[in-house]
Amino acid sequence: MENFIKSIAKTLSSISEMSDQWQALSENDSDKVNAITAWGEIFNISVDEIPFVLSRIIDELEGK
């Protein structure tokens, strides 16, 4: 359980950093990020599936 709690804490830290970076984006880049529809999907799937959705988001942002 201790390792699981530590992994949640790391995730929280990463999400907080992502939020800070999102706020620092230019208006144009922020519009691109906000246009991604998969953000809502992340909160409606199992934890095991989240990395795959995040990978799709990264691919979309990188134009792949």
N, C-alpha and C positions, 0 to 999 in steps of 0.2 A: 504494500500500500504506500509506503514511503516514496518509492520510486515513481509510482503513479502520480502522487501529489506533486513531486518535483517536476514531472513532465507537464502537469497542468500549469504550474508556476512559470515554466519556461514559455509555454504557449501564451500565457497572459502577457508576459513581457514582450514577446514578439508581436502580438496583436496591438499592444500599446504603442510600440515603435512604428508599426505599419500605420496606425491611426495618425501619429504625429507626422509621418512622411506624407500621408495623404493630404493632410491639412496644408502642407508646405508646397504642394504641387501648383503649377501655374493653372490658370483658369482653363486653358485648352486641355492640358493633361488631366485635370480633375474631371472635366466633362467626359473624356474617354473612359476613365475609371468608373464614373457614375453610370455610364451607358451599359456597362456589363450586367447582363441579367442574371448571371450565375450567383451573384452575392446572396440573394434570397434563398437560393437552393442550399447553400452551405448550412443554414440553420434548420433545414428540414431533412437532413440525411444522417446516416450513422457516422460516427467518428472515423471509422475505417475508410469511408468514401471521401472525406474532406480533402486529403492530399491530391486525389485525382481531379477534383473540381478546381482546386487551387492551381494545379498544373495547367488545366485548360484555360484558366484566367490569364496565367502568365503567357501562354502561347498566344492568346488573343491580343494581349497588350504588346507583345513582341512582333505581331503581324504574321505569325506562323499559321 
